[in-house]
Amino acid sequence: MGTHRRYQFRRLLHDHLVAAETLAGERVFLSVTTAISDDMVPCILIFTGDESVVSQPASGWGGLESRELQVEIGTYAPMPPSDSPGADNLGLSDQLAAEVEQALQMWTAPTFEASELRLQKSTEQVVTIDEPGRPIVAQGLLYLFTYQVPFRDVADPLIDPASDDLGRSGAYPGGQITPGPSPTNVGRYDPSHLPAPPRPDRTVGLTFVRNREMNDGN
């Protein structure tokens, strides 16, 4: 049984961020239930949210379906104590967030058709973990991931029925099966399923013959 494309994407994103050698190193997590402790930072958490279907092939089968997936990458970095007024103690957090953005700037997810990852917005807040632990700066990078997947991808949209009475069907997968010509005539012209042509009207011909006989008698 195959895994959902969301899971495949998270794995690819995880491996890419680990290979990017950011400030977080190998501390890149996929589980949303991961409890961040003071000794784990700096680290990165990957979340996926809602997914929307943007478009589908007008034919109802074949082609590609376009989707949009919400992705949030959380960066967690320690906030060193400020030794003097005006000192910037958000440097580590901003550095980690910048490294993530740089790593994803030109990245495309392998095996995903026509994929693109775009940064939408970023958030920031200061949290305290493991009281009385040191403050940690949490930044959220919100991305929109667009990609395409095969839609009802079949080699032949026609259904080969088991019944000779049903014949070939013009139904698409999931659609209503409709009668067709005999399956024994697949690939050849088979007029058996067409309505019979109208019979010619012989009235005019008979009238013409009758008038001709009357004229000959005169």
C-alpha positions, 0 to 999 in steps of 0.5 A, spaced: 500 500 500 502 506 498 503 512 502 500 519 501 503 524 497 503 529 503 507 524 507 512 523 501 513 530 501 514 531 508 520 526 508 523 529 502 523 536 505 526 533 512 532 530 508 533 536 504 533 540 510 538 535 514 542 535 508 542 543 508 546 543 514 543 549 518 544 551 525 539 545 527 544 540 524 540 533 524 535 536 529 529 536 524 523 533 526 516 531 523 512 529 528 507 534 531 507 531 538 515 532 539 516 536 545 521 541 545 526 541 551 531 546 552 537 541 550 534 540 543 534 547 540 536 549 535 531 545 532 526 545 526 519 542 526 515 540 519 508 541 519 503 540 513 496 543 514 490 543 509 490 541 502 486 543 496 484 541 490 485 547 485 483 544 478 481 537 475 481 535 467 475 537 464 474 531 460 473 527 467 479 522 466 486 522 465 491 528 465 493 531 472 490 534 478 493 540 481 493 541 489 495 546 494 498 544 500 499 548 506 506 547 510 509 550 516 516 550 518 517 551 525 524 554 527 526 554 535 533 557 537 535 559 544 535 567 546 541 568 549 541 573 555 542 580 553 548 583 557 547 590 555 541 595 553 540 595 545 543 588 544 540 583 539 539 577 542 534 574 536 541 573 532 540 565 532 533 565 531 534 569 525 540 566 522 536 559 523 530 562 519 534 565 514 538 558 513 531 555 512 529 560 507 535 560 503 535 552 503 528 552 500 529 558 495 530 554 489 528 547 491 523 543 488 521 536 491 523 530 487 518 526 484 512 531 484 510 533 478 510 541 476 511 542 484 513 549 487 514 551 494 513 559 496 513 562 502 507 566 504 508 569 511 513 568 517 511 569 525 515 570 531 514 569 538 518 568 545 516 562 549 519 559 555 520 551 556 522 547 562 521 552 567 525 556 569 529 555 562 531 560 558 527 563 553 526 560 546 525 564 540 520 560 535 519 562 528 513 559 523 515 560 516 508 559 512 509 556 505 504 554 500 506 547 496 503 546 489 504 540 485 500 535 480 498 528 481 495 523 475 487 524 475 484 517 474 490 515 470 488 509 466 491 506 460 484 505 456 478 509 459 473 504 456 471 498 461 471 491 458 465 488 461 465 480 462 458 480 460 457 479 452 450 483 453 453 489 456 458 490 450 464 495 451 462 501 455 464 508 454 463 510 461 469 513 465 472 510 472 467 511 477 461 513 472 455 510 469 456 504 465 452 504 458 451 499 453 455 499 447 457 494 441 458 487 442 465 486 445 467 481 439 467 487 434 472 491 438 476 495 433 471 493 427 465 497 425 459 494 428 453 497 425 449 492 430 448 498 435 445 503 430 438 504 429 436 501 422 435 506 416 428 508 414 425 504 409 424 508 402 417 511 400 415 507 394 408 511 394 411 516 389 414 510 384 407 506 384 404 512 382 408 514 377 408 507 374 400 507 374 400 514 370 404 511 365 400 505 364 394 510 363 398 514 358 400 508 354 393 506 354 390 512 351 
